[in-house]
Each structure stands twice: as structure tokens, then as C-alpha cells.
Amino acid sequence: MELQSILHFLENKSILVTGATGVLAKVFIEKILRVQPNVKKLYLLIRAADSASALHRFNTEVIGKELFKVVREKYGGKLNSLIQEKVIVLFGDITCDSFGLDSNTLENLFGQVNVVINLAATTNFDERYDTALRINTIGAANVLKFAAKCTQLVVFLHVSTAYVCGEREGLILETQLKLGDSLNGMHGLNIETEKEIIHNKLQQLYNDGASEKQITMEMKDLGIERHIDSFVVGYGKGKMSCFPGDPQTITDLIPSDMVVNAMIASMAAPAGEAALTIYHVGSSMSNPVTYQRLQDYGLLFFTTQPWKAKDGKPIVVGRATQLPTRVAVRTYMELHYLLPLKILSLVNTASCNYFQRAYLDLSRKVMFLMRLVELFSPYLFFKGVFDDMNTEKLRRVVKERCGIDEDEMFYFDPKIINWDDYFVNTHIAGVVKYAFKR
């Protein structure tokens, strides 16, 4: 693995980024503008109806965010001219062939782009299956096809969550799957078959006269059949009195800035080499944290900084009931939620809907919990640990060959993270600030 200078690699490079309004993309854009303004071009693909809409999304959802405060302070009045010179906003969609771009734009990109970074994806755990397949599978294939036509391409980088590994157990290596292999160990995975399943299901729903709401729910359920922060929100607002999940499960976590630093380092490392390398940028091997510790952090935070209800009174939280197995989860839900809900439903019906409000409130709470458990069970009971040998090698290369300045500028070693401080003072505080709805 050869690597000279990361900053030198970035200099005069034209980089195309898909999913440019996503979290990782914004962190990446900010980092590049801040540390290497001599990048040649940043082509940012944004899903929008037209160029004006795409530019508006860039100004409001990207550059206008608090994340760019340091960049604005660094460049002051020169920032606008830097963006005009370096950033080109493209309106397009990865689910379309050639992103739906016109021929002149495509011809220019094919001859100019040196690096393609695919960050476009839906990470919504409750996504419709047809939407998820269209974006995360067909869209990713379209990005790869686009990159293959770039005559000056040096690096193609695809980023995904570690949990694309499925429900595997034990040590998960940084190795490739063979074409057609699925994550459950079965062979013969076929995208065309999956598309046909979706088509047939939608056709059946339309023929049955299903509403759009019913269709959406059916597509979401199909996704669950085929394939943490919500718990923080639910717990902090007093909606959760239990924590489903094995307390000893190791949760793989990593701050987004470390992911971006690893991305940039990996771009520079294989320059000129025709090699495919998988990097697990995570913490489960180098600095593991258990699900139990996450629960402890939540209790500590919300007892010292309780969330306030609409009436201004603090919401009191306590240590939630542990549900360490799937059987325990089902039993607890049936006894504490489903059975009381059924009884209340009968009482409400017998009293001519006198308890309708109480029934609806409990019903919403039960549905919230049941949906969370259904969606997160594969993660809450996950028994895998992600090997990061390739990533560790990359860290060593950066440290040995790039000098102390770049090692500090692009650090991504999870061993330095103090989880106690990070969760209480950074992560949960950030969730409260940006994810809680008043």
C-alpha cells in the first residue's frame, strides 16, 4: 500500500459525490473545503426537479448548516467565490440511467472526474422495500456504470453501513462476497427476481383497491421480510419502560468525522492501483461498547438533563426493564401492552367509546414500541464483530508516511474515543438537539 500525502492527492482532483445532502456527504464536503481548497472541482449530485431547486437544496441543506461554521469563519467573504469556483451542483437521480443528466454534462464529467464517491442511499430502517431496492441496489449499480465511463477515473469509493452484512455471527472479515451470494448464506440472489416480487405485490395491492397508506405499510413489511437513535428519543420522552436487546451485545459505533477521514485516506492510498479493498470503519474490534453501557449513558443523561413535557414539567425516567432475548421481548409485549390494549378496547366498546382517548393514546404507544422492536431486533441481538485489519493497516500507513500533521488532520482511530464522554456530552446531546420533536 503506497501513500505519500493525502493533501497532495486531493490537490487538483475532480470529485463527484452522490447523495450530497446526506450527513456523511456534508461532513466530507466541509472537510475538503476546509483542508484542501486547491481541489479542482467538487461535483455534487442532488436529487431535485431542476438546477434551481438543486442549488436551493445545496444552499439550505448543505452550506447553510451549522457544520460549515468553521469554514465560514476561515474564509469569510471569500467563501462564496471559493464555492463558485470549486463546487458544481448537479440535479440528478442515481435511480435513473446516467443520473438523468443531459449529454453535454455527461461528456464533460466522463472526461473530468477523477474520483467517484457513492453516498446516495436510504438508511431509513422503516423504508418501503421498493424504494430501498431502487436506491440502494439499482442506484448503486447505476453509479458503478457511470464510474466505468470516466476516462480519468482514479478511485471509485462506495460507502455503506456495516450492517449490510446481514445477521451473521462471529468475526466478520473485510472480504468480498461472490456475485449472486446473499447475506443469509443462500445462493442465487437475483435483482430481477426481487423487482418482479415487488411488481407483483404492487399489482395485487392496486387490484385489491388498497389505499396509498396500506400500500406503503405493505411495502415496508415486505422490506422487513426481505432484508439507536429512535430508542434514545423514545426513552428520553418517557415512551419506553423496557430495553429489548442482549445487554452484552457489542454495538458497532463510529463518529461520522472519523468515517470521512478514513474515506479520504482510503482514496489516497490505492492511487494508481487496480485493487478492490473493503474497510470496516468501526469500533467493535478496537474499542467495543456494549448495549448495556448505552442504556447506562441514556439513564445518566436523562436523569441529569431531563426532557421537558409540553406542560414544562421534566419527564422522569428510570432504569428500564431488560429484555435480553427475543422470547423475553414477545412475552413482555404481550403481558404489558397487547393484553391491556385488548382489554381497554373491549371496555371502550362496551362503554360506547367513553375511553376512546385513553385507548388511542395506549394504542399509539404500543404501535410505537412494537414497530421499534420489529425494526431493530436484528441489531439489538446482533452477534457479530467487525474485523478492521485493513483499516488498521491504513491507519498505520497514514501515521508512518504522511507525517504528524496529516495523521492528526485525518485521524480515524476508534481506540482514542472515550465513550463515557462521547455519549453523554456529544452523541445524546446531539440527538436531543436535532432529533427530538417539540
C-alpha positions in Angstrom: 0.0 0.0 0.0 1.7 3.2 -1.2 0.7 6.6 0.2 2.6 9.8 0.1 0.5 12.8 1.0 -3.3 12.9 1.3 -3.4 16.6 0.7 -1.3 16.2 -2.3 -3.6 13.5 -3.7 -6.6 15.8 -3.3 -5.0 18.7 -5.0 -6.3 19.4 -8.5 -8.7 16.4 -8.3 -12.2 16.4 -9.7 -14.5 14.6 -7.3 -18.1 13.6 -7.9 -20.3 12.9 -4.8 -23.7 11.4 -4.9 -26.2 11.9 -2.1 -24.7 15.3 -1.5 -27.3 16.4 1.1 -26.7 13.4 3.3 -24.9 13.5 6.6 -21.6 11.9 5.5 -21.6 13.9 2.3 -21.9 17.2 4.2 -19.1 16.2 6.5 -17.0 15.3 3.5 -17.7 18.5 1.6 -16.9 20.6 4.7 -13.6 18.7 5.3 -12.4 19.1 1.7 -13.2 22.8 1.5 -11.5 23.4 4.9 -8.3 21.5 4.4 -7.8 21.4 0.6 -9.3 24.4 -1.2 -7.0 23.5 -4.1 -9.2 20.6 -5.1 -10.1 21.1 -8.8 -13.9 20.5 -8.7 -16.5 19.1 -6.4 -19.4 17.8 -8.5 -22.4 17.3 -6.1 -25.3 15.3 -7.3 -28.5 16.3 -5.7 -32.0 14.9 -6.3 -34.2 17.8 -7.4 -36.7 18.8 -10.1 -34.3 21.3 -11.8 -31.0 23.1 -11.3 -32.6 26.0 -9.3 -34.1 23.5 -6.9 -30.8 21.6 -6.5 -28.9 24.8 -5.8 -31.5 25.8 -3.3 -31.1 22.5 -1.5 -27.3 22.9 -1.5 -27.5 26.4 0.0 -30.1 25.5 2.7 -29.4 21.8 3.4 -25.6 21.8 3.0 -23.6 25.0 3.1 -26.2 26.8 5.3 -25.9 24.3 8.1 -24.1 24.9 11.4 -21.5 22.3 10.4 -19.9 24.9 8.0 -19.4 27.5 10.7 -15.6 26.9 10.9 -15.3 27.1 7.1 -17.3 30.3 7.0 -15.0 31.7 9.7 -11.9 30.6 7.9 -12.7 32.1 4.5 -15.0 34.9 5.5 -16.2 36.9 2.5 -14.1 34.7 0.2 -16.2 31.6 0.8 -18.8 32.4 -1.9 -16.1 32.9 -4.6 -14.4 29.6 -3.5 -17.7 27.8 -3.8 -18.5 29.3 -7.2 -15.1 28.3 -8.4 -14.9 24.8 -7.0 -18.4 23.5 -6.5 -20.7 22.4 -9.3 -24.2 21.4 -8.2 -25.9 18.8 -10.5 -29.6 17.9 -10.3 -30.0 14.2 -11.0 -31.1 10.9 -9.6 -29.0 7.8 -9.2 -32.0 5.6 -9.8 -32.0 6.8 -13.4 -29.6 5.8 -16.2 -26.7 8.3 -16.3 -28.5 10.0 -13.4 -30.8 11.7 -15.9 -28.1 14.2 -16.9 -28.0 15.7 -20.3 -25.4 14.5 -22.9 -23.2 17.6 -22.7 -22.9 17.4 -18.9 -22.2 13.7 -19.1 -19.5 14.2 -21.7 -17.8 16.8 -19.5 -18.0 14.6 -16.4 -16.7 11.5 -18.2 -13.6 13.4 -19.3 -13.0 15.3 -16.0 -13.9 13.2 -13.0 -11.1 11.5 -11.1 -12.9 10.2 -8.1 -16.5 9.0 -7.7 -17.9 8.6 -4.2 -21.3 7.0 -3.8 -23.0 8.2 -0.7 -26.6 8.2 -2.0 -28.7 5.7 0.0 -31.7 5.4 2.1 -30.8 4.4 5.7 -34.3 4.6 7.0 -34.9 1.3 8.8 -38.6 1.6 8.1 -38.3 2.3 4.3 -40.5 0.8 1.7 -38.8 -2.2 0.1 -39.4 -1.0 -3.5 -37.8 2.4 -2.6 -34.9 0.8 -0.8 -34.2 -1.6 -3.7 -34.4 1.2 -6.2 -32.0 3.5 -4.4 -29.6 1.2 -2.5 -29.3 -1.6 -5.2 -30.3 -0.3 -8.6 -29.0 3.2 -7.8 -25.6 1.8 -6.7 -25.3 -0.2 -9.9 -26.0 3.0 -11.9 -23.2 4.8 -10.1 -20.8 2.0 -10.9 -21.8 2.1 -14.5 -21.2 5.8 -14.6 -17.8 5.5 -13.0 -16.8 2.9 -15.6 -17.2 5.5 -18.3 -15.0 8.1 -16.6 -11.8 8.0 -18.6 -9.7 9.9 -15.9 -11.0 7.8 -13.0 -8.5 7.0 -10.3 -10.8 5.9 -7.4 -14.3 4.6 -7.1 -15.5 4.6 -3.4 -18.8 3.1 -2.3 -19.9 3.7 1.3 -22.5 1.7 3.2 -23.4 0.8 6.8 -21.6 -2.1 8.3 -24.9 -3.9 8.8 -25.3 -4.7 5.1 -23.6 -7.9 6.4 -27.0 -9.2 7.5 -27.5 -11.3 10.6 -24.1 -13.0 10.5 -22.4 -14.0 13.7 -18.8 -14.1 14.9 -15.9 -12.3 13.3 -16.9 -10.6 10.1 -13.9 -10.2 7.8 -13.2 -7.4 5.3 -13.7 -9.7 2.4 -15.9 -9.6 -0.7 -19.0 -11.7 -1.4 -19.2 -13.5 -4.7 -21.7 -12.2 -7.3 -25.1 -13.8 -6.6 -24.4 -14.7 -2.9 -26.8 -13.4 -0.3 -26.2 -12.4 3.3 -28.0 -15.4 4.8 -25.7 -17.8 3.1 -28.1 -18.8 0.3 -27.0 -18.7 -3.3 -28.8 -17.4 -6.4 -29.8 -13.9 -5.3 -31.2 -12.2 -8.3 -32.2 -8.5 -8.5 -34.6 -9.1 -11.4 -36.4 -11.6 -9.3 -36.7 -9.1 -6.4 -38.0 -6.5 -8.8 -40.6 -9.0 -10.1 -41.7 -9.7 -6.5 -42.2 -6.0 -5.9 -44.1 -5.6 -9.1 -46.4 -8.5 -8.4 -47.1 -7.3 -4.9 -47.9 -3.8 -6.0 -50.1 -5.1 -8.8 -52.0 -7.2 -6.3 -52.5 -4.2 -3.9 -53.7 -2.0 -6.7 -56.1 -4.7 -8.0 -57.5 -5.0 -4.4 -58.1 -1.3 -4.2 -55.6 -0.7 -1.4 -55.1 2.9 -0.2 -51.7 4.6 -0.5 -51.3 4.2 3.2 -51.9 0.5 3.0 -49.5 0.1 0.1 -46.8 2.0 2.0 -47.2 -0.3 5.0 -47.2 -3.4 2.8 -44.0 -2.3 1.1 -42.4 -1.6 4.5 -43.4 -5.0 5.8 -42.0 -6.6 2.6 -38.7 -4.9 3.3 -38.6 -6.4 6.8 -39.3 -9.8 5.4 -36.6 -9.5 2.8 -33.8 -8.0 4.5 -30.4 3.5 18.0 -31.3 6.7 18.0 -35.1 6.1 17.9 -34.7 4.3 21.2 -32.9 7.4 22.6 -35.8 9.6 21.6 -38.4 7.1 22.9 -36.6 6.6 26.2 -36.0 10.3 26.8 -39.6 11.2 26.2 -40.8 8.6 28.7 -42.3 6.3 26.0 -40.2 3.3 26.8 -40.1 1.4 30.0 -38.2 -1.5 28.6 -35.0 -2.1 26.6 -35.2 -5.1 24.3 -31.8 -6.4 23.4 -29.0 -8.5 24.8 -27.1 -6.3 27.3 -23.8 -7.9 26.3 -24.3 -7.3 22.6 -21.4 -5.3 21.2 -22.7 -2.3 19.3 -20.5 -1.0 16.5 -20.3 2.7 16.5 -18.2 5.4 14.9 -18.4 9.2 14.7 -19.1 10.5 11.2 -15.9 12.6 11.1 -13.8 9.5 11.5 -15.7 7.8 8.7 -15.0 10.7 6.4 -11.3 10.8 7.4 -11.0 7.1 6.6 -12.8 7.7 3.3 -10.3 10.4 2.3 -7.3 8.3 3.4 -8.5 5.3 1.5 -8.9 7.4 -1.6 -5.3 8.4 -1.5 -3.8 5.0 -0.5 -4.6 2.9 -3.6 -3.9 5.7 -6.1 -2.9 4.1 -9.4 -3.5 0.6 -8.2 -6.2 -1.7 -9.7 -7.4 -3.2 -6.4 -10.6 -3.6 -4.5 -10.3 -3.1 -0.8 -13.0 -3.3 1.9 -12.5 -1.2 5.0 -14.6 -1.7 8.1 -14.6 1.7 9.9 -16.0 0.8 13.2 -15.3 0.2 16.9 -16.4 -3.3 17.7 -12.9 -4.8 17.4 -10.7 -1.9 18.5 -12.9 -0.2 21.2 -16.0 -2.2 21.9 -19.0 -0.8 23.7 -21.9 -3.0 24.9 -25.6 -2.3 24.7 -25.7 -2.2 28.5 -23.4 0.8 28.5 -25.6 2.6 26.0 -28.5 2.1 28.4 -26.4 3.4 31.3 -25.5 6.5 29.3 -29.1 7.2 28.5 -30.1 6.9 32.1 -27.3 9.2 33.3 -28.1 11.8 30.7 -31.8 12.0 31.1 -31.7 11.9 34.9 -29.3 14.9 35.0 -30.8 16.7 32.0 -34.4 15.5 31.8 -36.5 16.3 28.7 -39.5 18.6 29.5 -43.0 17.7 28.6 -45.4 20.1 26.8 -46.5 21.4 30.2 -43.0 22.3 31.1 -42.5 19.6 33.7 -39.4 17.3 33.5 -40.0 13.8 32.3 -38.8 11.3 34.9 -37.0 8.2 33.5 -35.8 5.2 35.4 -33.8 2.1 34.7 -35.8 0.2 32.1 -36.6 -3.5 32.3 -34.0 -5.6 30.5 -35.4 -8.0 27.8 -32.3 -10.0 26.9 -33.9 -12.5 24.4 -36.4 -12.4 21.6 -38.7 -14.7 23.7 -38.5 -12.2 26.6 -39.4 -9.4 24.3 -42.5 -11.2 22.9 -43.7 -12.2 26.4 -43.2 -8.7 27.9 -45.0 -7.0 25.0 -47.9 -9.4 25.2 -48.4 -9.0 29.0 -47.6 -5.3 29.4 -49.0 -3.9 26.2 -51.0 -6.1 23.9 -53.2 -7.7 26.6 -54.0 -4.3 28.4 -54.7 -2.8 25.0 -57.1 -5.6 24.1 -58.9 -5.3 27.5 -59.2 -1.5 27.1 -60.6 -2.0 23.6 -63.3 -4.2 24.9 -64.1 -1.8 27.8 -64.2 1.1 25.4 -66.6 -0.7 23.0 -68.9 -1.7 25.9 -69.0 1.9 27.2 -69.8 3.4 23.8 -66.3 4.8 23.2 -66.1 6.6 26.6 -62.4 5.6 26.9 -61.6 6.4 23.3 -58.9 8.9 24.1 -57.2 6.6 26.5 -57.4 3.7 24.1 -55.9 5.8 21.2 -53.1 7.0 23.5 -52.2 3.5 24.6 -52.6 2.2 21.0 -50.1 4.7 19.7 -47.6 3.9 22.4 -48.0 0.1 21.8 -47.6 0.6 18.0 -44.5 2.7 18.5 -42.9 0.1 20.7 -43.8 -2.8 18.5 -42.6 -1.2 15.4 -39.2 -0.3 17.0 -38.7 -3.8 18.3 -39.6 -5.2 14.9 -37.2 -2.9 13.1 -34.3 -3.1 15.4 -34.3 -6.7 16.6 -31.7 -7.8 14.1 -29.4 -5.1 15.5 -30.3 -5.4 19.2 -29.5 -9.2 19.1 -26.6 -8.9 16.7 -23.8 -11.3 17.5 -21.1 -10.2 15.1 -17.9 -8.2 15.5 -16.3 -6.4 12.6 -12.7 -7.1 11.8 -10.8 -3.9 10.9 -7.4 -5.3 9.9 -7.4 -3.4 6.5 -8.5 -0.2 8.3 -5.8 -0.7 10.9 -3.2 -1.1 8.1 -4.4 2.1 6.5 -4.1 3.9 9.9 -0.5 2.8 10.2 0.3 3.9 6.7 -1.1 7.3 7.3 0.9 7.6 10.5 4.1 6.4 9.1 4.2 8.1 5.7 2.1 11.2 5.9 3.6 13.0 8.8 2.2 14.0 12.1 0.2 16.9 10.6 -1.8 14.8 8.2 -2.1 12.0 10.8 -3.9 14.4 13.1 -5.9 16.0 10.3 -7.3 12.7 9.1 -7.3 10.6 12.3 -9.8 7.8 12.4 -8.6 5.5 15.3 -11.6 4.5 17.4 -9.2 3.5 20.3 -8.9 7.1 21.2 -12.6 7.6 21.8 -13.7 8.0 25.4 -17.2 6.5 25.1 -18.4 7.9 28.5 -17.6 11.4 27.5 -18.7 11.0 23.8 -22.1 9.6 24.5 -23.1 11.9 27.4 -21.6 15.1 26.1 -21.7 14.7 22.4 -23.9 12.0 20.9 -27.0 12.0 23.1 -26.8 15.8 23.5 -26.8 16.0 19.6 -29.8 13.7 19.4 -31.7 15.8 21.8 -30.8 19.0 19.9 -31.5 17.8 16.4 -33.8 14.7 16.6 -36.3 15.4 19.4 -39.6 17.0 18.2 -41.1 19.6 20.5 
